Amino acid sequence: MEKKTLDYDVAIIGGGAAGLAAGIYCGRARLKTILFEESLVGGLATYTDEIENYPGFVEAQKGIKLMQTFEQQAKRFGVEFKLTDVKALRLLADGRKLVETFRANYRVKAVIIATGGKPRLTGAKNEEDFLYDKGISFCATCDAAYYTDKEVLIVGSGDAAIEEGIFLTKFARKVMVSVIHDEGTLDANKIAQEQAFSNPKIEFIWNTMVEEYQGNERLEQVILGNTKTGELIPVKVDGTFLFIGYLPNTELFQGLITLSERGYIKTNERMETDVEGIYAAGDVREKYLRQVSTAVGDGAIAAVSAEHYIAESDYLQQQLLAGEKPKLIYVWEPTSESCRRLLPVIEELKTEFKEELSIDKLDVYKSQLLINKLCGQVPSTLPAVVTVVEGKVKEVACEQITPERLHQLAMELLAG
């Protein structure tokens, strides 16, 4: 049976903090929005026992409760949720995108990718039993306060492991670090190494890897294996932090958009990828800090960018390129006196040719993306005039635009 195809303005792939924030902004902008999440709405934040650094809350918040609030807010603005995984994302000839799921396809004007990522695991015995709120954590900034005056183990020796370990010493009584290398060898930057070696709360356990996690309801002990002697070393802990890498969920988008060497999506400050109408937000993109607050900011920016893209695309197709009349479009810069001087002439042309031509203005500050779509790029010299015939750009004139030249272009356009 052929799958049905449904039309939406925006599809958000991923229901973590970034995706939910994007949904709130898209919904509030009255965009018909659908959000896809394959497992748990709220993402990794739902596993955080206490979030103390999210602005607006004096008391620590349960991660799952905070994410449920995000979800409720998005639904209040009309965002639809689909608990299913996305099978494929394709580009259509008309500029729209097709999101494919098992039961249906969704044709959309813009896509926001917020699929996040997952911390790299050790693969040790019983690891799955103690993830997140049961003793194995991946974010010291998120969970450090919980381990005040307790003993924790860090696994890893890179910048993240050592810098987060130093941060944990502000809370924990003791911070042990399992390092796979020989004594004195770390992968972190020199400054972090010096600070860690001189910190009395940090104890290094060299030439070790995690073999097994043990405990009842929560993690109580980690069994380390010495890589040289094979000796098993039991380490009593209140919690363990893994900093051995992070894997972005970008397999679905390989070959479609540009990824970094580590597999993250590359974006600009507008959260735009290198494919028009596709945005990325949150932990899935190349960024410095991965927190709920930064994910929310990314999601908001991506949504606003998508909103502007849709509005300008619709205006381009429904106004600037539509209709039977030839069009003359004046591209101008508000700060330019020469551009402003010609505005009365444009108004005169509107009156003179109101029956024969459609005449419009585009401000480069407000409509840069739209001008890029129309002309390929903003004209090198302003003011400029774009003429459109039968839905296609005929000419972009940007040399010596005078009142006489404007009138000449209008007459030439009228003459065909």
C-alpha positions as CSV (number, residue, x, y, z in Angstrom):
1,M,0.0,0.0,0.0
2,E,1.3,3.4,-1.0
3,K,2.2,5.7,1.9
4,K,0.2,8.9,2.3
5,T,2.0,12.2,2.0
6,L,1.1,15.0,4.4
7,D,2.0,18.7,4.1
8,Y,3.5,20.8,6.9
9,D,5.5,24.0,7.2
10,V,8.3,22.7,9.5
11,A,9.5,19.2,10.5
12,I,11.7,19.0,13.6
13,I,13.7,15.8,13.9
14,G,14.5,15.1,17.5
15,G,12.6,15.9,20.7
16,G,15.3,17.0,23.1
17,A,15.7,20.4,24.6
18,A,16.8,21.9,21.2
19,G,13.9,20.3,19.3
20,L,11.3,21.3,21.9
21,A,12.5,24.9,22.0
22,A,12.4,25.0,18.2
23,G,8.9,23.6,18.4
24,I,7.8,26.3,20.8
25,Y,9.1,29.1,18.6
26,C,7.7,27.5,15.4
27,G,4.3,26.9,16.9
28,R,4.1,30.4,18.4
29,A,4.9,31.7,14.9
30,R,1.8,29.9,13.6
31,L,3.8,27.5,11.5
32,K,2.2,24.1,11.0
33,T,4.9,22.0,12.8
34,I,5.5,18.4,13.4
35,L,8.1,17.0,15.7
36,F,9.6,13.5,15.4
37,E,11.1,11.6,18.4
38,E,12.0,8.0,18.2
39,S,12.2,7.2,21.9
40,L,11.8,9.6,24.8
41,V,10.6,13.2,24.4
42,G,13.1,15.4,26.3
43,G,16.3,13.5,25.2
44,L,19.3,13.1,27.5
45,A,18.1,15.8,29.8
46,T,15.4,13.6,31.1
47,Y,18.0,11.3,32.7
48,T,19.6,14.2,34.7
49,D,18.5,13.9,38.3
50,E,18.9,17.6,39.1
51,I,19.4,20.6,36.8
52,E,20.5,23.5,39.0
53,N,21.9,25.9,36.3
54,Y,18.8,26.4,34.1
55,P,17.8,30.1,34.5
56,G,14.4,30.9,36.0
57,F,14.3,28.2,38.8
58,V,15.7,28.9,42.3
59,E,15.5,25.2,43.2
60,A,17.0,22.4,41.3
61,Q,14.7,20.8,38.7
62,K,14.3,17.1,37.8
63,G,15.4,16.8,34.2
64,I,12.3,14.8,33.2
65,K,10.0,17.4,34.8
66,L,11.7,20.3,33.0
67,M,11.4,18.5,29.7
68,Q,7.8,17.7,30.3
69,T,7.1,21.4,30.8
70,F,8.9,22.1,27.5
71,E,6.7,19.5,25.8
72,Q,3.5,20.9,27.3
73,Q,4.4,24.4,26.2
74,A,5.1,23.2,22.6
75,K,1.8,21.4,22.5
76,R,0.0,24.5,23.7
77,F,1.2,26.2,20.6
78,G,-0.1,23.5,18.3
79,V,3.0,21.4,17.7
80,E,2.2,17.8,16.7
81,F,4.3,15.0,18.1
82,K,5.1,11.7,16.3
83,L,6.9,9.0,18.3
84,T,8.6,7.3,15.4
85,D,12.0,7.2,13.8
86,V,12.7,9.0,10.6
87,K,13.9,6.7,7.8
88,A,15.1,9.2,5.3
89,L,15.3,12.9,4.5
90,R,15.2,13.9,0.8
91,L,15.2,17.1,-1.2
92,L,12.4,17.7,-3.7
93,A,12.7,19.5,-7.0
94,D,10.5,22.4,-5.8
95,G,12.7,23.2,-2.8
96,R,10.6,21.4,-0.3
97,K,11.9,18.5,1.8
98,L,10.4,15.0,2.2
99,V,10.7,13.4,5.6
100,E,10.0,9.6,5.4
101,T,8.8,7.5,8.2
102,F,7.5,3.9,8.3
103,R,3.8,4.8,8.0
104,A,3.8,8.1,6.1
105,N,5.8,10.8,4.3
106,Y,5.8,14.4,5.3
107,R,6.4,17.2,2.7
108,V,7.7,20.3,4.4
109,K,9.2,23.7,3.6
110,A,11.9,23.6,6.3
111,V,13.6,21.0,8.5
112,I,15.3,21.5,11.9
113,I,17.6,18.7,12.8
114,A,17.9,18.3,16.6
115,T,18.8,14.6,16.9
116,G,21.5,15.2,19.5
117,G,24.0,12.6,20.2
118,K,25.1,10.0,22.7
119,P,28.1,9.6,25.0
120,R,30.6,6.9,24.0
121,L,30.3,4.0,26.5
122,T,33.0,1.7,27.8
123,G,31.2,-1.5,26.9
124,A,32.0,-2.9,30.3
125,K,29.8,-5.5,32.0
126,N,26.5,-4.2,33.6
127,E,27.0,-0.7,32.1
128,E,23.5,-0.4,30.8
129,D,22.1,-1.1,34.3
130,F,23.6,2.1,35.8
131,L,23.3,4.7,33.1
132,Y,22.3,8.3,34.0
133,D,20.5,8.7,37.3
134,K,21.7,5.3,38.6
135,G,25.3,6.3,38.9
136,I,26.9,6.7,35.5
137,S,26.9,10.3,34.3
138,F,28.3,12.3,31.4
139,C,28.1,15.9,32.5
140,A,29.9,17.2,35.6
141,T,28.3,20.7,35.1
142,C,24.9,19.0,35.3
143,D,25.4,16.5,38.1
144,A,28.3,17.8,40.3
145,A,26.2,19.2,43.1
146,Y,24.6,15.8,43.6
147,Y,28.0,14.4,44.6
148,T,28.9,16.9,47.2
149,D,31.2,15.4,49.8
150,K,31.1,12.0,47.9
151,E,33.6,10.0,46.0
152,V,33.5,9.7,42.2
153,L,35.5,8.0,39.4
154,I,36.2,9.7,36.1
155,V,37.0,7.6,33.0
156,G,39.1,9.3,30.4
157,S,42.2,11.5,30.1
158,G,41.4,14.2,27.5
159,D,40.5,17.8,28.0
160,A,36.9,17.1,28.9
161,A,37.8,14.4,31.5
162,I,40.5,16.4,33.2
163,E,38.8,19.8,33.1
164,E,35.5,18.3,34.4
165,G,37.4,16.4,37.0
166,I,38.9,19.6,38.3
167,F,35.4,21.1,38.4
168,L,34.1,18.1,40.4
169,T,36.7,18.7,43.1
170,K,34.7,21.8,44.1
171,F,32.0,19.4,45.2
172,A,33.2,15.9,45.7
173,R,35.4,14.7,48.6
174,K,37.6,12.7,46.3
175,V,37.9,12.4,42.5
176,M,39.6,9.3,41.1
177,V,40.6,9.2,37.4
178,S,41.0,6.0,35.4
179,V,43.7,6.5,32.7
180,I,44.6,3.9,30.1
181,H,48.1,5.4,29.7
182,D,51.3,5.0,31.7
183,E,51.8,7.1,34.8
184,G,52.2,10.8,34.0
185,T,50.7,10.6,30.5
186,L,47.4,12.4,29.8
187,D,45.8,13.6,26.6
188,A,44.6,16.9,28.1
189,N,46.1,20.3,27.5
190,K,49.2,21.2,29.6
191,I,47.5,23.7,31.8
192,A,44.7,21.3,32.8
193,Q,47.3,18.6,33.4
194,E,49.3,20.9,35.8
195,Q,46.2,21.8,37.7
196,A,45.0,18.2,38.0
197,F,48.4,16.9,39.2
198,S,48.6,19.6,41.8
199,N,45.1,19.1,43.1
200,P,45.1,17.1,46.4
201,K,41.5,15.8,45.8
202,I,42.5,14.1,42.5
203,E,43.9,10.5,42.4
204,F,45.0,8.9,39.2
205,I,44.7,5.1,38.6
206,W,47.1,4.5,35.7
207,N,47.0,1.7,33.0
208,T,43.4,0.8,33.7
209,M,40.1,0.3,31.9
210,V,36.7,-0.4,33.2
211,E,35.8,-4.1,33.3
212,E,32.6,-4.2,35.3
213,Y,30.1,-2.0,37.1
214,Q,28.5,-3.3,40.4
215,G,25.7,-2.3,42.7
216,N,22.1,-2.9,43.7
217,E,19.7,0.0,43.0
218,R,22.6,2.4,42.2
219,L,26.2,2.0,41.3
220,E,28.4,1.1,44.3
221,Q,31.6,-0.2,42.8
222,V,33.7,-0.2,39.6
223,I,36.1,-3.0,38.7
224,L,39.1,-1.7,36.9
225,G,41.5,-3.9,35.0
226,N,45.2,-3.2,34.7
227,T,46.1,-3.3,31.1
228,K,49.6,-4.5,31.8
229,T,49.3,-7.0,34.6
230,G,45.6,-8.1,34.2
231,E,45.0,-7.3,37.9
232,L,41.4,-6.5,38.8
233,I,41.1,-3.4,41.0
234,P,37.8,-2.8,42.9
235,V,37.0,0.9,43.4
236,K,34.2,2.0,45.8
237,V,32.4,4.9,44.3
238,D,29.2,7.0,44.7
239,G,29.2,7.7,41.0
240,T,31.2,7.5,37.7
241,F,31.6,10.1,34.9
242,L,32.5,8.9,31.4
243,F,34.5,11.3,29.2
244,I,35.7,9.1,26.4
245,G,34.0,10.8,23.5
246,Y,30.6,11.8,22.1
247,L,28.8,10.4,19.1
248,P,26.4,12.7,17.2
249,N,23.3,11.2,15.7
250,T,24.0,12.2,12.1
251,E,24.1,8.9,10.2
252,L,20.8,9.8,8.5
253,F,22.2,13.0,7.0
254,Q,25.5,11.7,5.6
255,G,25.9,12.8,2.0
256,L,23.0,15.3,2.3
257,I,24.6,18.0,4.4
258,T,28.2,18.8,5.3
259,L,29.5,17.2,8.5
260,S,32.7,17.8,10.4
261,E,35.5,15.3,10.7
262,R,33.9,14.1,13.9
263,G,30.5,13.7,12.4
264,Y,28.8,16.9,13.7
265,I,26.7,19.1,11.5
266,K,28.3,22.4,10.5
267,T,26.2,25.5,10.8
268,N,26.5,29.2,10.9
269,E,25.3,31.5,13.6
270,R,21.7,31.3,12.1
271,M,21.9,27.5,12.6
272,E,21.8,27.2,8.8
273,T,23.5,24.1,7.2
274,D,24.9,24.2,3.7
275,V,21.5,23.1,2.3
276,E,18.9,25.8,2.0
277,G,16.0,25.3,4.3
278,I,17.7,22.8,6.6
279,Y,18.9,23.8,10.0
280,A,20.6,22.1,13.0
281,A,20.3,22.8,16.7
282,G,21.7,21.4,19.9
283,D,24.3,18.7,20.5
284,V,24.1,17.5,17.0
285,R,26.0,20.6,15.7
286,E,29.6,21.5,16.1
287,K,29.7,23.7,19.2
288,Y,31.7,24.5,22.4
289,L,29.2,23.9,25.2
290,R,26.5,21.2,25.4
291,Q,23.9,22.2,28.0
292,V,20.2,22.5,28.1
293,S,20.5,26.3,28.0
294,T,22.6,26.4,24.9
295,A,20.4,23.8,23.2
296,V,17.4,26.0,23.9
297,G,19.2,29.0,22.4
298,D,20.1,26.9,19.3
299,G,16.5,25.8,18.9
300,A,15.1,29.3,19.1
301,I,17.6,30.6,16.5
302,A,16.9,27.7,14.2
303,A,13.1,28.2,14.4
304,V,13.3,32.0,13.8
305,S,15.7,31.3,10.8
306,A,13.2,28.7,9.4
307,E,10.3,31.1,9.9
308,H,12.1,33.9,7.9
309,Y,13.1,31.4,5.2
310,I,9.6,30.2,4.8
311,A,8.1,33.7,4.7
312,E,10.7,34.9,2.2
313,S,10.3,31.8,0.0
314,D,6.5,32.2,0.0
315,Y,6.8,35.9,-0.8
316,L,9.3,35.1,-3.7
317,Q,7.0,32.5,-5.2
318,Q,3.6,34.1,-4.5
319,Q,4.5,37.7,-5.1
320,L,7.8,38.4,-6.9
321,L,7.7,35.6,-9.4
322,A,3.9,35.1,-9.7
323,G,1.4,36.8,-11.9
324,E,1.2,37.7,-15.5
325,K,2.6,41.2,-15.3
326,P,6.3,41.8,-15.9
327,K,8.0,43.0,-12.7
328,L,10.5,45.7,-11.9
329,I,12.1,45.3,-8.5
330,Y,14.2,48.1,-6.9
331,V,16.9,46.8,-4.6
332,W,18.1,49.5,-2.3
333,E,20.1,50.3,0.9
334,P,18.4,52.6,3.5
335,T,21.7,54.2,4.5
336,S,22.6,55.2,1.0
337,E,21.6,58.7,-0.1
338,S,21.8,57.7,-3.8
339,C,19.3,54.9,-3.1
340,R,17.0,57.0,-1.1
341,R,17.0,59.7,-3.7
342,L,15.4,57.4,-6.2
343,L,12.5,56.3,-4.0
344,P,10.1,59.1,-5.3
345,V,10.9,58.0,-8.8
346,I,9.9,54.4,-8.0
347,E,6.6,55.8,-6.7
348,E,6.1,57.8,-9.9
349,L,6.7,54.7,-12.0
350,K,4.2,52.7,-9.9
351,T,1.6,55.3,-10.8
352,E,2.6,55.6,-14.4
353,F,2.7,51.9,-15.2
354,K,0.2,50.6,-12.6
355,E,-1.8,48.8,-15.3
356,E,1.1,47.3,-17.2
357,L,3.8,46.5,-14.7
358,S,4.2,45.3,-11.1
359,I,6.8,47.4,-9.3
360,D,8.2,46.6,-5.9
361,K,11.1,47.5,-3.5
362,L,13.5,45.2,-1.6
363,D,15.6,46.6,1.3
364,V,18.9,44.8,1.6
365,Y,18.9,45.0,5.4
366,K,15.5,43.4,5.8
367,S,15.5,41.1,2.8
368,Q,19.1,40.0,2.2
369,L,18.1,36.3,2.0
370,L,15.3,37.0,-0.3
371,I,17.6,39.1,-2.6
372,N,20.1,36.2,-2.6
373,K,17.3,33.8,-3.7
374,L,16.2,36.2,-6.4
375,C,19.5,37.3,-7.8
376,G,21.9,34.6,-6.7
377,Q,23.6,37.2,-4.5
378,V,23.2,40.7,-3.4
379,P,24.2,43.0,-6.3
380,S,27.7,44.4,-5.9
381,T,26.5,47.9,-6.6
382,L,23.4,49.6,-5.2
383,P,20.8,50.6,-6.1
384,A,20.1,47.8,-8.5
385,V,17.0,46.9,-10.6
386,V,15.8,43.3,-11.2
387,T,13.4,42.7,-14.0
388,V,11.2,39.5,-14.0
389,V,9.3,38.1,-16.9
390,E,7.0,35.0,-16.8
391,G,8.3,34.1,-13.4
392,K,12.0,34.3,-14.3
393,V,14.7,36.9,-13.7
394,K,15.5,38.6,-17.0
395,E,18.1,41.1,-15.9
396,V,19.9,42.5,-12.9
397,A,21.0,46.1,-13.7
398,C,23.3,47.8,-11.2
399,E,25.3,50.3,-13.2
400,Q,24.4,54.0,-13.4
401,I,20.8,53.7,-12.0
402,T,19.4,57.2,-12.6
403,P,15.8,58.4,-13.0
404,E,16.2,58.2,-16.7
405,R,17.7,54.7,-16.5
406,L,14.8,53.6,-14.3
407,H,12.3,54.9,-16.8
408,Q,14.2,53.2,-19.7
409,L,14.2,49.8,-17.9
410,A,10.4,50.1,-17.3
411,M,9.8,50.9,-21.0
412,E,12.1,48.0,-22.2
413,L,10.3,45.7,-19.8
414,L,6.9,46.9,-21.2
415,A,8.1,46.4,-24.8
416,G,9.1,42.8,-24.0
